[in-house]
Amino acid sequence: MRLRAPLAIVGLAAASLMAAPARAERLIVSVSNHRVTVTPNYSGGELVLFGSVEKDDKTPPNRGNYDLVVTVSGPRADMVTRRKERKFGIWINTDSRQFLQVPGYLALFSNRPFEQIASPEVQRRQQLGLNNVLLMQRVGPDFADVVPNDPFRSAFVRLRSEHGLYREATAAVTFLTPTLFRTGIPLPAEVPIGTYNVEIKLFSDGALVTKTETAFEIVKVGFEQFVATTARQNGLVYGLVTAFMALMTGWMASIVFRKD
């Protein structure tokens, strides 16, 4: 019995080494702005991700053309999708599904269609495309992801896509040279505040070669952010000021609309 644990550890280590992609290349990436400020009149914008593929002496000389997939995911939160039905002449909620810690913003960009980059198995394993991204849900007492054509999942992705918060574009990554690339990251007006993770995966001949990550932050500035920060950090002061403003508003209204 004592010999099994070391053997199991060696086996797991060997399996991890076999599963890890060969790092014959590495990615050097950056975004045009690592901190985006959002004001009350913010109407959207776009960041630019650019980078290069650096080869070393371990890179096979017969390496094929490269493919690139960029996944941008925003701050995570629990969300609910509800089903409405018309009963007795009114629309009411009849069922719902809770999505657990899913990205508030999710975008996948590539230089060509995902099915041309990798096999269906690799697409599922590497979560290439909105249909393959894991969106954990509470299904009764269980937690799981479901098939892409599940009505609640489809409705959730559709609604987020209509607001520009979920998207995929299979011609958004441009190779300026065989090793230099760029892509734009559109940020809609309703973009959530928080930290965004950007994962860049490099493929060649249908296999993952290497990957890297970077990040940027979206912050709110101006009076709205001051109010939100005060409410979060100084609840008592925020409550007193709010009550005082309500009293002053009522007093001013009584003067303006007073009948002599």
N, C-alpha and C positions, 0 to 999 in steps of 0.2 A: 504493500500500500504506500510506503514512503517513497517509492521510486516513481510513482505515477505523476505527482505534481511537477517535479522538474522536467519530466518528459513532455507533459502537457504544455508547460511554459515554453520549452524549446520549439514544440510544434506550432504554437501560436505565433511565436516570433518569426519562424520560417514562413508561415502563411502570410504574415504581414509584409515581409520583404518581397514575397512573390507577388502580392497584390499591389504593391506600391509601383507607380509608373517610373520608368527609367528617366533619370534627370540628366539627359544628354543636352538639353536646352534649358534655358531659363527665360522668364518673362520680366521685362523691365517696363513698368507702367506708371502712369500718373494721371490725375484729373486736372482740368483747367482751374478749378477752385475747390478747395477742401472745406470751405465754410460759406454756405449760401444764406444770406439774410433775407427774411420775408417781412415785408411791411404790410400795413392794412390794405394798400392798393396793389398788392402783388398780383400779377396776372399770368404768371408762368415764366419759364425760361428754359435754358438748355446748358448742360455741361458737356465738355468734350473729354473723352478718354483717349489717350494716345499711348503708344508704347512700341516696343521692339522685341524681337526674338533673338536672343544671343546664343550662339552655338559654341560648343567647346570641342576638344579633341575626341570626346566620346560620341559625338554625333555621327550616326551612320552616313556614309557618303551618298548612299542611294535613298536618302529620306525623301519622301514625296512632298507634294504641295501641302501647305499648312491650312488648317481650318481653325477658326476662333469662335468661341461662344462666351458671351459676357452676360452675367446674371446680376442684376441690381435688385436688392431687397431692402425695403425700408423698415421702420420700427414695427415691432410685432405687438399684436393685441388680440383679445378675444372678440369675435364678431358673430352676429346672428343673421341668418337668412330665414325669412318668413314666407310662408305660402298663404296667399289670400284667395278666398272663394266668395262668390256672390250668393248670399242666402237671404231670403225674405227681402230682396230688393236693395241690400246693402253689402258692401265688401267688408269681410271680417277675416282675421288671422285664424287659420285652421290648423296649421302645423308649422314647426320651425326646426332649424338645425344650427347648432352652435359650432363655430369653427374656433379652434384653440390655438392661440399664439401664432396667427398667420400674418404674413407681411402686409403692412398697410399700403405699400407700394411694391410692385413686382414687375420687372421688365427683363426680357431675354432677347439678346441681339446676337446675330451670327452673320457670317459672310455668305452663306448659302443655306438652303433648306436643311433642317436637321436630319431628315431621312437620307440626304446625300452625304452627310458628315459621318454618321455612325449607324450601326445596326439597331433595330428596335430594342434589343437587350441592353446595349450600351446607352441608348437614349433614356431608358427607364432608370438604369443604375446611376447615371450622371445627371438625371433630372433635366433633360434637354427639352424645352417646350413647356407651355403652360399645362398641357395634359399630363405631363410626367412629374411636375413639381408636387411634392407632398404637402397636402393641406389637411392637417389633422383635424378630425371632427369628433364630437361626442355623439355616438350612435347608441341611444338607449343607455345601458350601463357601461358600454365599451368605448374605447378610443381607437380610431382607425381612420385611414384614408380609404376612399372608395373609388370606383371606376370613374373615368372622366365624364361619361354620359349620365352620371347620377343627376337627377333633376335639381337637387339643392346645390350640388357642386357647380353644375353648369350655370345656374342662375346667379350664384355668388360671383363666379368669374366674369359672367356677362355684365353684371351691374358694376363691378369694379372697372371693367374695360370701358364701359360707356363714359366713365368719368376720367379716363386716361390714366388710371392708377394701376391697371394690369395691362400689359401689352407684350407682344412679341413681334419681332421684325427680322426676317431671315435674309435681308440684304442691307442691313444697317452697318455692318463692319466692313470697312474698306482697307484693303492692303495697298498702301502707297508704293511699296516695294515688296519683294518676296518676304521681307522680315519686318517692315515698318507698317503699323496699322493705326487706325483711328475709328471712333464711333461717337455719335452724339447720344446724350442721355436727356431726353425731354422731361421737364418737371412741370406738371400742370398746376393750375392755380390752387387746386385743392390738395396739394402735396402735404403729407403729414410732417409734423415737426419731429426731429430726432436724428439719430445716426443711421447712415445708409452703408451697407456692406456691398462691395463690388467684387465679384469672383470672376476671374478670367481663366478659361480653360483652353489649352492648345491641343489640337488633334492632328494626327497624320495617319493617313491610310485607315481611318476608322477607329483608331486607338488613341486613348488619352496619353499625351506625351508629358505634359507638366501643367501646373496651374499656380496661380498666385492670387493675392487679394489686396485690395486697397479700400479706402473708406472716405466718406465725406459727411458733413453735418449740415442740417438745415435748422436754423434758429430763427425765432421771431423777435423782432425789435420794435421799438416804439411804445406808445402808451398802452396798447393791449398787452404787451409782454410785461410791462411794469405792473399792471393790475393782476395778471396771472401769477407773477412771482410773489407779489405782496400777499395775495390770497393763500398761496401755498406755504410761504415761510413765516408770515405774520398774520395768522388768522384773526386774532383779537383786534389788531389795528384795522385790518380790512373790514371786520364787522362793524366797528365803531364808526369808521368813515362812511360806510354804506348807510348806516342808520342816520347819521348826521345829514348826508346828502338827501335822503328820503324826506327827512323833516323839513329841510330847507326848500325842497321842491314843493312840498305841500303848502308851506307857508307862502311861497311866492305865488302859487296858484290861487290861494285864498285872497291875496291882494289884487291880483289881476282880474279875477272874476267876481270880486265883491260888488254887491249891488248897494248903491248909496240910497 
